[in-house]
Amino acid sequence: MARSTTTGNEVETLTLNHYNKNAEAFWQGTKDHDVTQNYAAFLAPFPLNQPLDILDFGCGPGRDVAYFKALGHRPVGLDGSDVFCDMARQYTGCPILQQTFLKLDLPPQAFDGIFANASLFHVPSQELPRVLADLHAALRPNGILFLSIPRGDGEGWSGERYGHYMQVETCSLFLTAAGFSVFKHYYRPEGKPLHEQPWLAIVASR
């Protein structure tokens, strides 16, 4: 995919417009996705039965917020789509922050973990260092960042959505530069040969 010169504001505006227009279809298409492998990888570094302050970064309609709440944690959702935020509040009853990824306003050291499932890949490469720095600052010492992104090289538009595709080496360089320590990565879906695993998942610590 070719590198794009699109501005960050344009990326956010067009991508969020797409999600706002297709919110119900997105919910119906993703609410039953099996992401238990990602939940387990994210929660594994923490002590069992410890209630956690979790930020679901790019929470969409609230599927993962509801899951973490059901486990007894204290999740907070964040999304740039006002439609998704309304849906997530109604579905989960949890605090949901309406903030775009490029204009984050997060309290410092407020979260034990940040779960960024299929969300950070919407951030253009030139903006990613700043966004990762914001997430790093919002985590407590030794806090955990989980992210999953489509594997690939380059960035650009796929229909009305912007995507930044990375291999593990490139993504790890961005994370390390932002102060994170990468300690695990894997490919999804589980149990498939590599060429049938389009998703990269990474677990890193502050």
One Martini backbone bead per residue (centre of mass of N, CA, C, O) as a GRO file, in nm:
protein
  206
    1MET     BB    1   0.097   0.036   0.023
    2ALA     BB    2   0.083   0.355  -0.012
    3ARG     BB    3   0.194   0.641   0.079
    4SER     BB    4   0.052   0.917   0.254
    5THR     BB    5  -0.045   1.284   0.250
    6THR     BB    6  -0.256   1.287   0.444
    7THR     BB    7  -0.415   1.434   0.683
    8GLY     BB    8  -0.514   1.385   1.001
    9ASN     BB    9  -0.792   1.527   0.988
   10GLU     BB   10  -0.895   1.375   0.739
   11VAL     BB   11  -0.877   1.095   0.849
   12GLU     BB   12  -1.076   1.134   1.082
   13THR     BB   13  -1.325   1.242   0.941
   14LEU     BB   14  -1.370   1.008   0.733
   15THR     BB   15  -1.359   0.765   0.923
   16LEU     BB   16  -1.586   0.857   1.119
   17ASN     BB   17  -1.807   0.880   0.909
   18HIS     BB   18  -1.814   0.584   0.843
   19TYR     BB   19  -1.892   0.481   1.128
   20ASN     BB   20  -2.149   0.647   1.167
   21LYS     BB   21  -2.298   0.525   0.911
   22ASN     BB   22  -2.206   0.202   1.014
   23ALA     BB   23  -2.267   0.117   1.312
   24GLU     BB   24  -2.473  -0.118   1.305
   25ALA     BB   25  -2.317  -0.302   1.111
   26PHE     BB   26  -2.066  -0.324   1.285
   27TRP     BB   27  -2.198  -0.454   1.529
   28GLN     BB   28  -2.314  -0.706   1.385
   29GLY     BB   29  -2.014  -0.792   1.271
   30THR     BB   30  -1.854  -0.788   1.586
   31LYS     BB   31  -2.001  -0.891   1.855
   32ASP     BB   32  -1.905  -1.218   1.789
   33HIS     BB   33  -1.620  -1.203   1.812
   34ASP     BB   34  -1.324  -1.391   1.873
   35VAL     BB   35  -1.109  -1.242   2.145
   36THR     BB   36  -0.983  -1.426   2.375
   37GLN     BB   37  -0.682  -1.415   2.310
   38ASN     BB   38  -0.655  -1.109   2.368
   39TYR     BB   39  -0.753  -1.099   2.652
   40ALA     BB   40  -0.543  -1.296   2.770
   41ALA     BB   41  -0.286  -1.138   2.689
   42PHE     BB   42  -0.356  -0.877   2.844
   43LEU     BB   43  -0.413  -1.015   3.143
   44ALA     BB   44  -0.166  -1.202   3.218
   45PRO     BB   45   0.031  -0.988   3.376
   46PHE     BB   46  -0.182  -0.997   3.590
   47PRO     BB   47  -0.327  -1.042   3.867
   48LEU     BB   48  -0.548  -1.225   4.001
   49ASN     BB   49  -0.834  -1.062   4.103
   50GLN     BB   50  -0.763  -0.769   3.990
   51PRO     BB   51  -0.878  -0.471   3.975
   52LEU     BB   52  -0.900  -0.272   3.678
   53ASP     BB   53  -0.781   0.001   3.494
   54ILE     BB   54  -0.939   0.042   3.176
   55LEU     BB   55  -0.858   0.120   2.838
   56ASP     BB   56  -1.069   0.141   2.555
   57PHE     BB   57  -0.920   0.187   2.247
   58GLY     BB   58  -1.162   0.191   2.043
   59CYS     BB   59  -1.462   0.072   2.146
   60GLY     BB   60  -1.705   0.138   2.013
   61PRO     BB   61  -2.005  -0.023   2.116
   62GLY     BB   62  -1.872  -0.215   2.379
   63ARG     BB   63  -1.781  -0.513   2.395
   64ASP     BB   64  -1.512  -0.497   2.576
   65VAL     BB   65  -1.620  -0.340   2.810
   66ALA     BB   66  -1.826  -0.554   2.898
   67TYR     BB   67  -1.622  -0.774   2.957
   68PHE     BB   68  -1.454  -0.631   3.178
   69LYS     BB   69  -1.691  -0.577   3.366
   70ALA     BB   70  -1.770  -0.883   3.410
   71LEU     BB   71  -1.479  -0.927   3.566
   72GLY     BB   72  -1.452  -0.651   3.766
   73HIS     BB   73  -1.370  -0.412   3.623
   74ARG     BB   74  -1.269  -0.057   3.521
   75PRO     BB   75  -1.391   0.054   3.247
   76VAL     BB   76  -1.290   0.271   2.971
   77GLY     BB   77  -1.400   0.437   2.703
   78LEU     BB   78  -1.284   0.516   2.355
   79ASP     BB   79  -1.410   0.751   2.103
   80GLY     BB   80  -1.476   0.943   1.803
   81SER     BB   81  -1.760   0.830   1.784
   82ASP     BB   82  -2.070   0.933   1.873
   83VAL     BB   83  -2.230   0.678   1.814
   84PHE     BB   84  -2.057   0.475   1.967
   85CYS     BB   85  -2.073   0.613   2.243
   86ASP     BB   86  -2.376   0.582   2.280
   87MET     BB   87  -2.382   0.275   2.255
   88ALA     BB   88  -2.180   0.211   2.489
   89ARG     BB   89  -2.335   0.340   2.719
   90GLN     BB   90  -2.594   0.169   2.687
   91TYR     BB   91  -2.457  -0.120   2.701
   92THR     BB   92  -2.261  -0.071   2.978
   93GLY     BB   93  -2.256   0.187   3.188
   94CYS     BB   94  -1.995   0.327   3.113
   95PRO     BB   95  -1.738   0.516   3.069
   96ILE     BB   96  -1.726   0.746   2.780
   97LEU     BB   97  -1.491   0.879   2.560
   98GLN     BB   98  -1.493   1.160   2.344
   99GLN     BB   99  -1.211   1.097   2.138
  100THR     BB  100  -0.960   1.159   1.943
  101PHE     BB  101  -0.651   1.033   1.867
  102LEU     BB  102  -0.527   1.336   1.793
  103LYS     BB  103  -0.703   1.450   2.073
  104LEU     BB  104  -0.590   1.380   2.350
  105ASP     BB  105  -0.726   1.370   2.713
  106LEU     BB  106  -0.538   1.224   2.951
  107PRO     BB  107  -0.474   1.102   3.240
  108PRO     BB  108  -0.221   1.049   3.441
  109GLN     BB  109  -0.174   0.742   3.552
  110ALA     BB  110  -0.486   0.587   3.525
  111PHE     BB  111  -0.379   0.303   3.403
  112ASP     BB  112  -0.309  -0.039   3.382
  113GLY     BB  113  -0.461  -0.062   3.095
  114ILE     BB  114  -0.446  -0.092   2.727
  115PHE     BB  115  -0.700  -0.156   2.477
  116ALA     BB  116  -0.604  -0.194   2.119
  117ASN     BB  117  -0.843  -0.312   1.916
  118ALA     BB  118  -0.842  -0.227   1.603
  119SER     BB  119  -0.721   0.107   1.607
  120LEU     BB  120  -0.420   0.218   1.559
  121PHE     BB  121  -0.426   0.182   1.236
  122HIS     BB  122  -0.563   0.480   1.196
  123VAL     BB  123  -0.279   0.594   1.242
  124PRO     BB  124  -0.059   0.780   1.119
  125SER     BB  125   0.278   0.772   1.116
  126GLN     BB  126   0.328   1.081   1.196
  127GLU     BB  127   0.132   1.040   1.467
  128LEU     BB  128   0.214   0.789   1.642
  129PRO     BB  129   0.422   0.891   1.852
  130ARG     BB  130   0.221   1.078   2.004
  131VAL     BB  131   0.006   0.869   2.077
  132LEU     BB  132   0.195   0.677   2.234
  133ALA     BB  133   0.279   0.889   2.443
  134ASP     BB  134  -0.004   0.928   2.561
  135LEU     BB  135  -0.039   0.634   2.655
  136HIS     BB  136   0.207   0.614   2.833
  137ALA     BB  137   0.115   0.847   3.032
  138ALA     BB  138  -0.164   0.688   3.115
  139LEU     BB  139   0.017   0.489   3.246
  140ARG     BB  140   0.128   0.297   3.472
  141PRO     BB  141   0.363   0.148   3.613
  142ASN     BB  142   0.378  -0.144   3.427
  143GLY     BB  143   0.190  -0.112   3.218
  144ILE     BB  144  -0.048  -0.224   2.964
  145LEU     BB  145  -0.017  -0.281   2.607
  146PHE     BB  146  -0.263  -0.355   2.366
  147LEU     BB  147  -0.230  -0.462   2.017
  148SER     BB  148  -0.407  -0.458   1.697
  149ILE     BB  149  -0.310  -0.529   1.353
  150PRO     BB  150  -0.260  -0.518   1.033
  151ARG     BB  151  -0.070  -0.674   0.825
  152GLY     BB  152   0.208  -0.485   0.671
  153ASP     BB  153   0.273  -0.220   0.420
  154GLY     BB  154   0.187   0.079   0.487
  155GLU     BB  155  -0.047   0.342   0.365
  156GLY     BB  156  -0.409   0.416   0.347
  157TRP     BB  157  -0.686   0.367   0.154
  158SER     BB  158  -1.002   0.184   0.239
  159GLY     BB  159  -1.200   0.354   0.114
  160GLU     BB  160  -1.313   0.537   0.407
  161ARG     BB  161  -1.052   0.409   0.533
  162TYR     BB  162  -0.772   0.433   0.734
  163GLY     BB  163  -0.444   0.264   0.699
  164HIS     BB  164  -0.178   0.120   0.912
  165TYR     BB  165   0.066  -0.104   0.808
  166MET     BB  166   0.241  -0.366   0.999
  167GLN     BB  167   0.512  -0.504   1.120
  168VAL     BB  168   0.672  -0.602   1.400
  169GLU     BB  169   0.928  -0.433   1.364
  170THR     BB  170   0.800  -0.153   1.321
  171CYS     BB  171   0.615  -0.144   1.569
  172SER     BB  172   0.844  -0.180   1.780
  173LEU     BB  173   0.987   0.085   1.719
  174PHE     BB  174   0.761   0.272   1.806
  175LEU     BB  175   0.734   0.165   2.097
  176THR     BB  176   1.024   0.210   2.194
  177ALA     BB  177   1.031   0.521   2.138
  178ALA     BB  178   0.781   0.555   2.361
  179GLY     BB  179   0.882   0.342   2.614
  180PHE     BB  180   0.837   0.055   2.538
  181SER     BB  181   0.808  -0.303   2.616
  182VAL     BB  182   0.842  -0.579   2.427
  183PHE     BB  183   0.713  -0.933   2.505
  184LYS     BB  184   0.480  -0.986   2.277
  185HIS     BB  185   0.379  -1.192   1.990
  186TYR     BB  186   0.115  -1.246   1.740
  187TYR     BB  187  -0.110  -1.436   1.529
  188ARG     BB  188  -0.412  -1.393   1.331
  189PRO     BB  189  -0.563  -1.659   1.353
  190GLU     BB  190  -0.566  -1.922   1.536
  191GLY     BB  191  -0.415  -2.209   1.374
  192LYS     BB  192  -0.290  -2.075   1.132
  193PRO     BB  193  -0.129  -1.999   0.877
  194LEU     BB  194   0.045  -1.719   0.817
  195HIS     BB  195  -0.111  -1.644   0.541
  196GLU     BB  196  -0.390  -1.661   0.742
  197GLN     BB  197  -0.262  -1.407   0.929
  198PRO     BB  198  -0.351  -1.067   0.930
  199TRP     BB  199  -0.289  -1.043   1.242
  200LEU     BB  200  -0.132  -0.831   1.483
  201ALA     BB  201  -0.003  -0.894   1.814
  202ILE     BB  202   0.074  -0.679   2.106
  203VAL     BB  203   0.279  -0.679   2.404
  204ALA     BB  204   0.329  -0.408   2.640
  205SER     BB  205   0.536  -0.203   2.854
  206ARG     BB  206   0.611   0.079   3.065
   0.00000   0.00000   0.00000
